[in-house]
Amino acid sequence: MQTVQNIQNIRYFTQQWDIVDQTYQYTVEWPKHNITNTYSSLPTFVSDFSNCSVNSLPVLVTEDRKLITNHVWPLISRYRDKPHKVHTVFKKWGESVEINMPPITQQFHGTWKYVWLPIDEYSAENPWHIWIDIVSKFRLIEKRWSTNFEKYVFILANKSKYFEKICKLFFPDLKFLTVPKNETWRFQHLIVPSMSNYNDGIITPHMPVWIRHLSNLVKKKDTRPHKKIIITRTDAVNRNVKNQQHMLMALKGYECVELEKLTIQQQVQTFAEATHIVSPHGAGLTNLLWCEPNTKVIELTHQSFFSKKVYPVLSHHLGLQHSVLLCNTVPIQGPKPKNKKLKDMVDLEIDITKLLENLD
């Protein structure tokens, strides 16, 4: 057990390492609701540490006893506020933390070679977190040093099949390793890019445009927007549209899309071809990354999730026309899944008239 200083102030990083992106202030409008919000993104950077240790929680502890998490990977509340229920690394979160890292099982030597990609196990298969919080760090490496990602070995905190699929499709020569649970790896030198996403949705403006350019690697060369699509969530436990048949009858010329049945490449192609998208709120809307500017997006959600800024902000940076349609809710009966909030255990019932008004 050792006491470490919990680094939560971004100045610790910006005073020691060059800034890649400055702070940006931008305004996002919800035109149908007469709401305008102003956000400020945080600076981005690429830090590096010598003789540091990491594990899959994920945390990083430096040689001089500093705990590096917040601006590299913000620990979710179940790890931070209820640690006794989910892990044994620390008991109390604060300015200083008594930490008990598992024994060191592997040591890695070499400089400017290894790159830390922390992600917790609950986010490891979520498209939003993989693209916005993990792949976005490749951009910082590119801006700081090199587009030759194959020269590095990326260290993933938790296994992610979704990340592996992305690598196979977009970065086939990328080398990465995954830290096993209950182990600690020690590095002579570790490159640590920052988050480009603050408070789950306030993102660096240039980042999503950089990711969109990756679509040129996999989409058809003659791709142009020409389809109207409806995203369904038939395999999801919540936020299904209860009156979906009425919606389909009202939206003539729209094509139903089940993202779960498409490969990542097919999802890229589908969204790149879309002129109009109607979809319940969910991680599938991360595919807005592949849309061309001026694509019209209707996000279906409910009052408890109305404050979610994730996709309106993403659309703002990509030049999309984004509207949020509030729906009535229908409670879902039965036990609540562990990773779902009680207030989100609902299905949606759409006001078809309001939907058509939003599409006009």
VOGU-3710 file (C-alpha; in Angstrom, 3 decimals, decimal comma):
1> mqtvqniqni> 0,000/0,000/0,000  1,347/3,453/-0,930  -0,079/6,966/-0,758  -0,140/8,768/-4,113  -1,098/12,285/-5,184  -4,251/12,309/-7,323  -3,562/14,620/-10,299  -6,867/16,318/-11,193  -5,708/19,776/-12,363  -5,008/20,034/-16,097
11> ryftqqwdiv> -2,295/22,629/-15,442  -0,063/19,811/-14,248  0,010/18,578/-17,864  -0,097/21,842/-19,824  2,817/23,309/-17,849  5,062/20,348/-18,693  4,065/19,263/-22,199  3,238/21,076/-25,432  -0,448/21,668/-26,101  -1,822/20,099/-29,294
21> dqtyqytvew> -5,250/21,806/-29,236  -5,990/25,009/-27,371  -9,242/25,553/-25,475  -12,104/26,141/-27,915  -15,401/27,808/-27,057  -18,372/27,033/-29,279  -22,137/27,451/-29,277  -24,625/24,690/-30,097  -28,287/25,413/-30,812  -31,377/23,275/-30,230
31> pkhnitntys> -33,542/25,300/-32,676  -36,848/23,492/-32,052  -36,508/24,081/-28,313  -35,135/27,664/-28,378  -32,053/26,539/-26,454  -28,499/27,725/-27,046  -25,603/26,295/-25,022  -21,991/27,430/-25,006  -19,247/24,900/-24,275  -15,483/25,102/-23,776
41> slptfvsdfs> -13,298/22,144/-24,706  -10,156/21,472/-22,695  -6,622/21,642/-24,113  -5,204/18,402/-25,480  -1,629/17,192/-25,049  0,658/14,173/-25,217  2,463/13,498/-21,943  5,097/10,863/-21,232  6,324/9,181/-18,067  9,390/7,182/-17,076
51> ncsvnslpvl> 9,338/4,123/-14,823  5,554/4,133/-14,390  3,073/1,344/-13,688  -0,393/0,663/-15,148  -3,230/-1,775/-14,589  -6,629/-2,546/-16,067  -8,756/-0,487/-13,627  -7,343/1,577/-15,467  -4,869/3,669/-13,477  -1,325/4,870/-14,025
61> vtedrklitn> 1,086/5,505/-11,121  4,274/7,460/-11,793  7,723/6,918/-10,329  7,229/9,919/-8,008  3,878/8,607/-6,684  1,376/10,507/-8,781  -1,930/8,953/-9,836  -2,718/9,819/-13,482  -6,340/9,243/-14,499  -8,591/12,276/-14,834
71> hvwplisryr> -7,478/13,925/-18,101  -6,250/10,659/-19,605  -9,212/8,453/-18,681  -11,821/9,686/-16,155  -12,739/6,802/-13,864  -16,471/6,110/-13,948  -18,427/6,627/-10,740  -18,667/2,961/-9,789  -14,855/2,783/-9,673  -14,314/6,229/-8,152
81> dkphkvhtvf> -17,180/6,486/-5,634  -17,911/2,842/-4,785  -14,492/1,170/-5,058  -15,206/-1,425/-2,348  -17,808/-2,999/-4,655  -15,751/-3,345/-7,815  -12,025/-3,500/-7,061  -9,362/-3,629/-4,331  -6,877/-1,104/-5,735  -8,013/1,771/-3,490
91> kkwgesvein> -10,753/2,413/-0,927  -11,305/6,177/-0,957  -11,078/8,737/-3,765  -9,637/12,153/-2,904  -6,690/14,513/-3,353  -4,457/11,731/-2,088  -5,236/8,044/-2,525  -3,944/4,999/-0,696  -3,385/2,604/-3,531  -2,555/-1,084/-3,599
101> mppitqqfhg> -1,439/-2,022/-7,103  -1,307/-5,720/-7,991  2,211/-7,196/-8,251  4,278/-6,248/-11,298  4,098/-9,153/-13,741  5,832/-7,683/-16,794  8,415/-4,978/-17,430  8,834/-3,212/-20,777  12,032/-1,477/-21,820  12,589/1,055/-24,582
111> twkyvwlpid> 11,781/4,737/-25,112  9,196/6,454/-27,345  7,720/3,078/-28,211  4,750/2,272/-25,942  1,477/4,256/-25,918  -1,108/3,995/-23,106  -4,769/3,593/-24,176  -6,779/3,341/-20,936  -10,420/2,260/-21,070  -12,571/0,567/-18,440
121> eysaenpwhi> -14,254/-2,775/-19,070  -17,758/-1,235/-19,177  -16,795/1,087/-22,048  -14,616/-1,314/-24,011  -17,343/-2,376/-26,475  -19,082/1,010/-26,743  -18,524/2,635/-30,183  -18,676/6,184/-28,769  -15,924/5,559/-26,228  -13,722/3,600/-28,619
131> widivskfrl> -13,845/6,180/-31,425  -14,043/9,409/-29,400  -11,902/8,454/-26,404  -9,421/5,931/-27,836  -8,970/6,276/-31,616  -8,953/10,078/-31,212  -5,628/9,699/-29,386  -4,048/8,554/-32,651  -4,691/12,064/-33,946  -2,672/13,558/-31,077
141> iekrwstnfe> 0,215/11,193/-31,838  0,001/12,258/-35,494  -0,076/15,966/-34,646  2,795/15,664/-32,210  5,115/13,281/-34,039  4,164/10,865/-36,776  1,426/9,319/-38,918  3,360/6,057/-38,806  1,338/4,427/-36,026  2,925/1,057/-36,791
151> kyvfilanks> 6,172/2,169/-35,117  4,457/2,122/-31,701  3,014/-0,603/-29,490  -0,345/0,486/-28,053  -1,178/-0,744/-24,550  -4,914/-1,310/-24,081  -6,185/-1,416/-20,489  -9,024/-3,841/-21,252  -9,764/-6,211/-24,093  -12,040/-4,711/-26,742
161> kyfekicklf> -13,337/-6,762/-29,644  -14,694/-3,557/-31,185  -11,259/-1,906/-31,090  -9,755/-5,022/-32,650  -12,262/-4,809/-35,524  -11,382/-1,141/-36,070  -7,673/-1,952/-36,162  -8,201/-4,781/-38,649  -10,181/-2,464/-40,940  -8,390/0,891/-40,628
171> fpdlkfltvp> -4,951/0,104/-39,123  -4,137/-3,486/-40,158  -0,456/-3,246/-39,187  -1,061/-1,725/-35,748  0,563/-3,532/-32,809  -1,255/-3,596/-29,468  -1,215/-5,521/-26,193  -3,884/-5,814/-23,483  -3,154/-5,654/-19,763  -4,611/-8,760/-18,049
181> knetwrfqhl> -6,867/-8,270/-15,030  -5,187/-8,182/-11,617  -1,779/-7,545/-13,105  0,513/-4,533/-13,162  2,808/-3,714/-16,066  5,801/-1,448/-15,595  7,280/0,685/-18,390  10,673/2,301/-18,665  8,948/4,960/-20,764  5,275/5,397/-21,661
191> ivpsmsnynd> 3,591/7,885/-24,027  0,241/9,065/-22,630  -2,102/11,088/-24,902  -4,897/13,094/-23,303  -8,647/12,819/-23,745  -10,234/14,897/-26,533  -13,604/14,504/-24,794  -14,512/16,349/-21,611  -17,585/15,729/-19,448  -18,819/13,072/-21,909
201> giitphmpvw> -19,626/15,183/-24,941  -17,612/18,428/-24,906  -15,155/17,420/-27,597  -12,272/19,100/-29,380  -13,785/20,518/-32,621  -11,078/19,254/-35,006  -11,141/15,676/-33,706  -14,361/14,313/-35,306  -13,422/15,808/-38,677  -10,084/13,951/-38,471
211> irhlsnlvkk> -11,913/10,687/-37,726  -14,342/11,291/-40,617  -11,416/11,384/-43,033  -10,655/7,768/-42,081  -13,830/6,740/-43,906  -12,001/7,347/-47,199  -9,975/4,221/-46,421  -13,025/1,933/-46,526  -16,011/3,515/-48,289  -16,706/3,256/-52,008
221> kdtrphkkii> -15,048/5,931/-54,129  -18,298/7,049/-55,774  -20,185/7,409/-52,467  -22,714/10,244/-52,311  -25,605/10,976/-49,927  -28,897/9,751/-51,405  -30,721/7,632/-48,783  -33,180/8,324/-45,966  -32,743/5,872/-43,092  -34,359/4,907/-39,782
231> itrtdavnrn> -32,141/3,258/-37,161  -33,934/0,595/-35,106  -32,884/-0,823/-31,725  -34,646/-4,177/-31,884  -31,801/-5,941/-30,042  -31,566/-3,295/-27,294  -33,228/-3,611/-23,882  -34,419/0,006/-23,840  -35,288/3,042/-25,971  -37,130/0,991/-28,569
241> vknqqhmlma> -39,871/2,861/-30,451  -43,187/1,330/-29,354  -45,189/2,789/-32,253  -42,502/2,004/-34,816  -44,972/0,610/-37,365  -46,903/3,907/-37,389  -43,616/5,758/-37,833  -42,634/3,557/-40,787  -46,014/4,135/-42,428  -45,627/7,907/-42,012
251> lkgyecvele> -42,057/8,107/-43,305  -42,411/7,092/-46,931  -39,170/6,344/-48,735  -37,172/5,635/-45,566  -35,075/2,492/-45,247  -34,954/0,566/-41,922  -31,416/-0,192/-40,710  -30,412/-2,630/-37,937  -26,848/-1,660/-37,104  -26,245/-4,859/-35,139
261> kltiqqqvqt> -26,443/-6,823/-38,400  -23,895/-4,648/-40,235  -20,109/-4,761/-40,176  -18,237/-1,577/-39,258  -17,460/-1,016/-42,943  -21,143/-1,384/-43,842  -22,091/1,077/-41,103  -19,596/3,601/-42,471  -21,043/3,180/-45,974  -24,658/3,440/-44,759
271> faeathivsp> -24,158/6,722/-42,894  -21,979/8,197/-45,646  -24,878/7,613/-48,066  -27,545/9,159/-45,804  -29,297/12,471/-46,423  -31,770/11,975/-43,526  -31,383/9,913/-40,333  -34,036/9,182/-37,709  -32,747/7,283/-34,676  -33,311/6,788/-30,950
281> hgagltnllw> -30,493/8,050/-28,750  -27,791/5,389/-28,457  -24,172/4,506/-29,204  -25,112/3,659/-32,810  -25,323/7,402/-33,497  -21,538/7,508/-33,181  -21,766/6,624/-36,880  -22,702/10,266/-37,501  -18,922/10,542/-37,825  -19,288/9,273/-41,403
291> cepntkviel> -22,047/11,660/-42,546  -21,485/14,383/-45,093  -22,158/18,014/-44,057  -25,856/19,077/-44,077  -27,153/15,567/-43,396  -30,413/15,965/-41,453  -30,525/14,077/-38,131  -33,533/13,544/-35,835  -32,484/12,097/-32,472  -35,343/10,497/-30,523
301> thqsffskkv> -34,990/10,698/-26,760  -36,872/11,345/-23,515  -36,906/14,113/-20,913  -34,387/12,472/-18,562  -31,851/12,291/-21,391  -32,643/15,640/-23,017  -29,576/17,249/-21,463  -27,310/14,729/-23,231  -25,099/16,904/-25,432  -23,137/14,074/-27,028
311> ypvlshhlgl> -24,653/13,891/-30,514  -25,834/17,509/-30,961  -22,244/18,622/-30,277  -20,830/15,955/-32,606  -23,221/17,056/-35,361  -22,291/20,709/-34,781  -18,598/20,001/-35,424  -19,382/17,908/-38,509  -21,777/20,456/-40,040  -24,903/18,284/-39,716
321> qhsvllcntv> -28,466/19,549/-39,169  -29,350/18,001/-35,810  -32,724/18,103/-34,052  -33,758/16,421/-30,812  -37,335/15,121/-30,561  -38,666/14,476/-27,052  -40,850/11,370/-26,869  -43,302/9,980/-24,361  -41,964/7,092/-22,312  -43,293/3,601/-21,622
331> piqgpkpknk> -41,739/1,879/-18,548  -40,028/-1,452/-19,150  -41,037/-4,258/-16,839  -38,593/-6,767/-15,414  -35,164/-6,696/-13,757  -32,817/-3,814/-14,531  -29,509/-4,740/-16,241  -26,446/-3,875/-14,127  -25,079/-1,281/-16,522  -28,371/0,615/-17,085
341> klkdmvdlei> -29,725/3,578/-15,130  -33,252/3,144/-13,773  -34,446/6,392/-15,412  -33,387/5,013/-18,802  -35,308/1,751/-18,472  -38,025/3,004/-20,808  -39,169/2,618/-24,387  -40,230/5,566/-26,553  -43,548/6,559/-28,055  -43,251/9,133/-30,834
351> ditkllenld> -45,630/11,954/-31,652  -45,746/11,321/-35,412  -47,002/14,848/-36,177  -44,045/16,420/-34,359  -41,658/14,045/-36,111  -42,920/15,147/-39,518  -42,658/18,802/-38,468  -39,006/18,251/-37,510  -38,300/16,697/-40,897  -39,795/19,639/-42,827
//
